[in-house]
Amino acid sequence: MQTIGGLLIFVLDIWAIASIFNARVETGTKIMWILLVLILPVIGFLIWFFAGPRGDTSP
């Protein structure tokens, strides 16, 4: 069961990092958000989910 939880957190963090990378914000801001998600995987993801930059969703 722990393996599934760890894998879920990993996938969500990868999704967050990809979204941050595609966001239209300054490079320094992207680096800050990516480091937050990498250093604090669960808490960083939750903070990003509610307050972080989103990737470009326009076609």
Phi and psi in radians as a Rosetta constraint file:
Dihedral C 1 N 2 CA 2 C 2 CIRCULARHARMONIC -1.149 0.35
Dihedral N 2 CA 2 C 2 N 3 CIRCULARHARMONIC -0.581 0.35
Dihedral C 2 N 3 CA 3 C 3 CIRCULARHARMONIC -1.128 0.35
Dihedral N 3 CA 3 C 3 N 4 CIRCULARHARMONIC -0.709 0.35
Dihedral C 3 N 4 CA 4 C 4 CIRCULARHARMONIC -1.150 0.35
Dihedral N 4 CA 4 C 4 N 5 CIRCULARHARMONIC -0.739 0.35
Dihedral C 4 N 5 CA 5 C 5 CIRCULARHARMONIC -1.100 0.35
Dihedral N 5 CA 5 C 5 N 6 CIRCULARHARMONIC -0.753 0.35
Dihedral C 5 N 6 CA 6 C 6 CIRCULARHARMONIC -1.122 0.35
Dihedral N 6 CA 6 C 6 N 7 CIRCULARHARMONIC -0.712 0.35
Dihedral C 6 N 7 CA 7 C 7 CIRCULARHARMONIC -1.148 0.35
Dihedral N 7 CA 7 C 7 N 8 CIRCULARHARMONIC -0.690 0.35
Dihedral C 7 N 8 CA 8 C 8 CIRCULARHARMONIC -1.094 0.35
Dihedral N 8 CA 8 C 8 N 9 CIRCULARHARMONIC -0.796 0.35
Dihedral C 8 N 9 CA 9 C 9 CIRCULARHARMONIC -1.076 0.35
Dihedral N 9 CA 9 C 9 N 10 CIRCULARHARMONIC -0.737 0.35
Dihedral C 9 N 10 CA 10 C 10 CIRCULARHARMONIC -1.045 0.35
Dihedral N 10 CA 10 C 10 N 11 CIRCULARHARMONIC -0.821 0.35
Dihedral C 10 N 11 CA 11 C 11 CIRCULARHARMONIC -1.122 0.35
Dihedral N 11 CA 11 C 11 N 12 CIRCULARHARMONIC -0.750 0.35
Dihedral C 11 N 12 CA 12 C 12 CIRCULARHARMONIC -1.125 0.35
Dihedral N 12 CA 12 C 12 N 13 CIRCULARHARMONIC -0.672 0.35
Dihedral C 12 N 13 CA 13 C 13 CIRCULARHARMONIC -1.161 0.35
Dihedral N 13 CA 13 C 13 N 14 CIRCULARHARMONIC -0.693 0.35
Dihedral C 13 N 14 CA 14 C 14 CIRCULARHARMONIC -1.083 0.35
Dihedral N 14 CA 14 C 14 N 15 CIRCULARHARMONIC -0.740 0.35
Dihedral C 14 N 15 CA 15 C 15 CIRCULARHARMONIC -1.061 0.35
Dihedral N 15 CA 15 C 15 N 16 CIRCULARHARMONIC -0.772 0.35
Dihedral C 15 N 16 CA 16 C 16 CIRCULARHARMONIC -1.101 0.35
Dihedral N 16 CA 16 C 16 N 17 CIRCULARHARMONIC -0.773 0.35
Dihedral C 16 N 17 CA 17 C 17 CIRCULARHARMONIC -1.124 0.35
Dihedral N 17 CA 17 C 17 N 18 CIRCULARHARMONIC -0.716 0.35
Dihedral C 17 N 18 CA 18 C 18 CIRCULARHARMONIC -1.111 0.35
Dihedral N 18 CA 18 C 18 N 19 CIRCULARHARMONIC -0.702 0.35
Dihedral C 18 N 19 CA 19 C 19 CIRCULARHARMONIC -1.166 0.35
Dihedral N 19 CA 19 C 19 N 20 CIRCULARHARMONIC -0.717 0.35
Dihedral C 19 N 20 CA 20 C 20 CIRCULARHARMONIC -1.097 0.35
Dihedral N 20 CA 20 C 20 N 21 CIRCULARHARMONIC -0.767 0.35
Dihedral C 20 N 21 CA 21 C 21 CIRCULARHARMONIC -1.036 0.35
Dihedral N 21 CA 21 C 21 N 22 CIRCULARHARMONIC -0.625 0.35
Dihedral C 21 N 22 CA 22 C 22 CIRCULARHARMONIC -1.546 0.35
Dihedral N 22 CA 22 C 22 N 23 CIRCULARHARMONIC -0.045 0.35
Dihedral C 22 N 23 CA 23 C 23 CIRCULARHARMONIC -1.251 0.35
Dihedral N 23 CA 23 C 23 N 24 CIRCULARHARMONIC 2.646 0.35
Dihedral C 23 N 24 CA 24 C 24 CIRCULARHARMONIC -1.632 0.35
Dihedral N 24 CA 24 C 24 N 25 CIRCULARHARMONIC 1.194 0.35
Dihedral C 24 N 25 CA 25 C 25 CIRCULARHARMONIC -2.285 0.35
Dihedral N 25 CA 25 C 25 N 26 CIRCULARHARMONIC 2.985 0.35
Dihedral C 25 N 26 CA 26 C 26 CIRCULARHARMONIC -1.156 0.35
Dihedral N 26 CA 26 C 26 N 27 CIRCULARHARMONIC 2.713 0.35
Dihedral C 26 N 27 CA 27 C 27 CIRCULARHARMONIC -1.056 0.35
Dihedral N 27 CA 27 C 27 N 28 CIRCULARHARMONIC -0.696 0.35
Dihedral C 27 N 28 CA 28 C 28 CIRCULARHARMONIC -1.076 0.35
Dihedral N 28 CA 28 C 28 N 29 CIRCULARHARMONIC -0.681 0.35
Dihedral C 28 N 29 CA 29 C 29 CIRCULARHARMONIC -1.161 0.35
Dihedral N 29 CA 29 C 29 N 30 CIRCULARHARMONIC -0.722 0.35
Dihedral C 29 N 30 CA 30 C 30 CIRCULARHARMONIC -1.061 0.35
Dihedral N 30 CA 30 C 30 N 31 CIRCULARHARMONIC -0.790 0.35
Dihedral C 30 N 31 CA 31 C 31 CIRCULARHARMONIC -1.073 0.35
Dihedral N 31 CA 31 C 31 N 32 CIRCULARHARMONIC -0.749 0.35
Dihedral C 31 N 32 CA 32 C 32 CIRCULARHARMONIC -1.047 0.35
Dihedral N 32 CA 32 C 32 N 33 CIRCULARHARMONIC -0.825 0.35
Dihedral C 32 N 33 CA 33 C 33 CIRCULARHARMONIC -1.149 0.35
Dihedral N 33 CA 33 C 33 N 34 CIRCULARHARMONIC -0.731 0.35
Dihedral C 33 N 34 CA 34 C 34 CIRCULARHARMONIC -1.124 0.35
Dihedral N 34 CA 34 C 34 N 35 CIRCULARHARMONIC -0.744 0.35
Dihedral C 34 N 35 CA 35 C 35 CIRCULARHARMONIC -1.091 0.35
Dihedral N 35 CA 35 C 35 N 36 CIRCULARHARMONIC -0.692 0.35
Dihedral C 35 N 36 CA 36 C 36 CIRCULARHARMONIC -1.058 0.35
Dihedral N 36 CA 36 C 36 N 37 CIRCULARHARMONIC -0.797 0.35
Dihedral C 36 N 37 CA 37 C 37 CIRCULARHARMONIC -1.174 0.35
Dihedral N 37 CA 37 C 37 N 38 CIRCULARHARMONIC -0.653 0.35
Dihedral C 37 N 38 CA 38 C 38 CIRCULARHARMONIC -1.270 0.35
Dihedral N 38 CA 38 C 38 N 39 CIRCULARHARMONIC -0.691 0.35
Dihedral C 38 N 39 CA 39 C 39 CIRCULARHARMONIC -1.348 0.35
Dihedral N 39 CA 39 C 39 N 40 CIRCULARHARMONIC -0.703 0.35
Dihedral C 39 N 40 CA 40 C 40 CIRCULARHARMONIC -2.117 0.35
Dihedral N 40 CA 40 C 40 N 41 CIRCULARHARMONIC 1.400 0.35
Dihedral C 40 N 41 CA 41 C 41 CIRCULARHARMONIC -0.959 0.35
Dihedral N 41 CA 41 C 41 N 42 CIRCULARHARMONIC -0.830 0.35
Dihedral C 41 N 42 CA 42 C 42 CIRCULARHARMONIC -1.381 0.35
Dihedral N 42 CA 42 C 42 N 43 CIRCULARHARMONIC -0.933 0.35
Dihedral C 42 N 43 CA 43 C 43 CIRCULARHARMONIC -1.155 0.35
Dihedral N 43 CA 43 C 43 N 44 CIRCULARHARMONIC -0.721 0.35
Dihedral C 43 N 44 CA 44 C 44 CIRCULARHARMONIC -1.063 0.35
Dihedral N 44 CA 44 C 44 N 45 CIRCULARHARMONIC -0.724 0.35
Dihedral C 44 N 45 CA 45 C 45 CIRCULARHARMONIC -1.095 0.35
Dihedral N 45 CA 45 C 45 N 46 CIRCULARHARMONIC -0.785 0.35
Dihedral C 45 N 46 CA 46 C 46 CIRCULARHARMONIC -1.107 0.35
Dihedral N 46 CA 46 C 46 N 47 CIRCULARHARMONIC -0.733 0.35
Dihedral C 46 N 47 CA 47 C 47 CIRCULARHARMONIC -1.103 0.35
Dihedral N 47 CA 47 C 47 N 48 CIRCULARHARMONIC -0.797 0.35
Dihedral C 47 N 48 CA 48 C 48 CIRCULARHARMONIC -1.062 0.35
Dihedral N 48 CA 48 C 48 N 49 CIRCULARHARMONIC -0.748 0.35
Dihedral C 48 N 49 CA 49 C 49 CIRCULARHARMONIC -1.018 0.35
Dihedral N 49 CA 49 C 49 N 50 CIRCULARHARMONIC -0.699 0.35
Dihedral C 49 N 50 CA 50 C 50 CIRCULARHARMONIC -1.604 0.35
Dihedral N 50 CA 50 C 50 N 51 CIRCULARHARMONIC -0.434 0.35
Dihedral C 50 N 51 CA 51 C 51 CIRCULARHARMONIC -2.308 0.35
Dihedral N 51 CA 51 C 51 N 52 CIRCULARHARMONIC -0.098 0.35
Dihedral C 51 N 52 CA 52 C 52 CIRCULARHARMONIC -1.501 0.35
Dihedral N 52 CA 52 C 52 N 53 CIRCULARHARMONIC 2.982 0.35
Dihedral C 52 N 53 CA 53 C 53 CIRCULARHARMONIC -1.269 0.35
Dihedral N 53 CA 53 C 53 N 54 CIRCULARHARMONIC 2.535 0.35
Dihedral C 53 N 54 CA 54 C 54 CIRCULARHARMONIC -1.822 0.35
Dihedral N 54 CA 54 C 54 N 55 CIRCULARHARMONIC 2.704 0.35
Dihedral C 54 N 55 CA 55 C 55 CIRCULARHARMONIC -1.248 0.35
Dihedral N 55 CA 55 C 55 N 56 CIRCULARHARMONIC 2.869 0.35
Dihedral C 55 N 56 CA 56 C 56 CIRCULARHARMONIC -1.219 0.35
Dihedral N 56 CA 56 C 56 N 57 CIRCULARHARMONIC 2.106 0.35
Dihedral C 56 N 57 CA 57 C 57 CIRCULARHARMONIC -1.817 0.35
Dihedral N 57 CA 57 C 57 N 58 CIRCULARHARMONIC 0.042 0.35
Dihedral C 57 N 58 CA 58 C 58 CIRCULARHARMONIC -1.406 0.35
Dihedral N 58 CA 58 C 58 N 59 CIRCULARHARMONIC 2.611 0.35
